[in-house]
């Protein structure tokens, strides 16, 4: 006894085999989907318990800054990295400024050469679930600057 597909008879065993393989494939896909869901939930929980220090491009009146040290540890990695996840609480950060707007620093050549040189150190206290945007603000025409938190937002 067989099934007729128009191109020849197919045995019941062959149909059962195909159906069994499809069930196994769907079972595997279901397991992978569940694993991804659990993984996403776990990483979401980890995210909720942390804060972000974000050094991406600030608005016009401020200059870019880069994280150099975090809690006494040198920051390594690509210079293009702009965000770091940290635990809530107090953190000592050392920041380097990239002040390129010479007009804000005066016109003397010595001011332009020293613009944004040095590093700014500050202790900040962060809360879980928040993003802290950090930049550099010129404080005078001689190249002085300070690190500033210009925006805090919920993650």
WOJOCOR-V854616 format. One record per residue. PSI is psi as a letter, one per 40 degrees, with the letter a starting at -180 (999 if undefined). D_CENTER is the distance of its C-alpha to the mean C-alpha in Angstrom with 2 decimals. Layout:
psi:PSI d_center:D_CENTER
psi:PSI d_center:D_CENTER
//
This chain:
psi:h d_center:62.40
psi:i d_center:59.46
psi:i d_center:57.33
psi:h d_center:58.14
psi:e d_center:55.34
psi:d d_center:57.60
psi:e d_center:57.15
psi:i d_center:58.63
psi:i d_center:58.66
psi:h d_center:55.57
psi:i d_center:56.33
psi:d d_center:55.02
psi:d d_center:53.50
psi:d d_center:51.41
psi:d d_center:50.13
psi:d d_center:49.31
psi:d d_center:47.47
psi:d d_center:45.29
psi:d d_center:44.60
psi:d d_center:43.76
psi:d d_center:41.26
psi:d d_center:39.57
psi:d d_center:39.35
psi:d d_center:37.83
psi:d d_center:35.25
psi:d d_center:34.30
psi:d d_center:34.20
psi:d d_center:31.72
psi:d d_center:29.53
psi:d d_center:29.70
psi:d d_center:28.72
psi:d d_center:25.67
psi:d d_center:24.65
psi:d d_center:25.17
psi:d d_center:23.18
psi:d d_center:20.13
psi:d d_center:20.64
psi:d d_center:20.96
psi:d d_center:17.87
psi:d d_center:15.81
psi:d d_center:17.57
psi:d d_center:16.95
psi:d d_center:13.17
psi:d d_center:13.44
psi:d d_center:15.66
psi:d d_center:13.37
psi:d d_center:10.63
psi:d d_center:13.62
psi:e d_center:14.64
psi:i d_center:11.74
psi:i d_center:10.38
psi:h d_center:7.43
psi:h d_center:8.76
psi:h d_center:7.81
psi:f d_center:10.15
psi:i d_center:10.10
psi:h d_center:13.74
psi:i d_center:15.89
psi:i d_center:19.06
psi:d d_center:22.27
psi:e d_center:23.83
psi:i d_center:21.05
psi:i d_center:19.88
psi:i d_center:16.63
psi:i d_center:15.84
psi:h d_center:14.14
psi:h d_center:13.52
psi:d d_center:16.49
psi:i d_center:17.12
psi:h d_center:15.76
psi:f d_center:18.71
psi:e d_center:20.97
psi:h d_center:18.89
psi:i d_center:18.28
psi:h d_center:14.81
psi:i d_center:15.15
psi:a d_center:13.39
psi:i d_center:13.02
psi:e d_center:13.56
psi:e d_center:11.35
psi:h d_center:8.11
psi:e d_center:7.19
psi:i d_center:4.63
psi:h d_center:6.17
psi:h d_center:7.15
psi:i d_center:10.88
psi:i d_center:14.01
psi:i d_center:15.99
psi:a d_center:18.76
psi:h d_center:19.68
psi:h d_center:17.80
psi:h d_center:19.42
psi:i d_center:17.27
psi:h d_center:18.81
psi:i d_center:17.65
psi:h d_center:19.19
psi:i d_center:20.05
psi:g d_center:20.46
psi:h d_center:23.32
psi:e d_center:24.91
psi:g d_center:27.12
psi:d d_center:30.42
psi:d d_center:32.18
psi:e d_center:30.47
psi:e d_center:31.62
psi:i d_center:35.27
psi:e d_center:37.26
psi:h d_center:38.57
psi:d d_center:37.55
psi:d d_center:36.73
psi:d d_center:34.23
psi:d d_center:32.49
psi:d d_center:32.42
psi:e d_center:30.87
psi:h d_center:28.39
psi:e d_center:25.12
psi:i d_center:26.35
psi:a d_center:25.75
psi:i d_center:22.96
psi:h d_center:22.40
psi:h d_center:22.04
psi:i d_center:21.38
psi:h d_center:21.01
psi:i d_center:18.81
psi:h d_center:18.90
psi:i d_center:15.98
psi:i d_center:16.36
psi:i d_center:14.64
psi:e d_center:13.08
psi:i d_center:12.42
psi:h d_center:9.98
psi:h d_center:11.78
psi:h d_center:11.95
psi:h d_center:13.83
psi:a d_center:16.27
psi:i d_center:19.74
psi:h d_center:23.00
psi:h d_center:26.27
psi:e d_center:28.96
psi:a d_center:32.03
psi:e d_center:33.61
psi:e d_center:33.66
psi:e d_center:30.00
psi:i d_center:29.12
psi:i d_center:25.69
psi:i d_center:23.60
psi:i d_center:19.96
psi:i d_center:19.37
psi:h d_center:17.05
psi:e d_center:17.68
psi:i d_center:16.01
psi:h d_center:15.10
psi:i d_center:14.23
psi:i d_center:13.96
psi:999 d_center:10.91
//
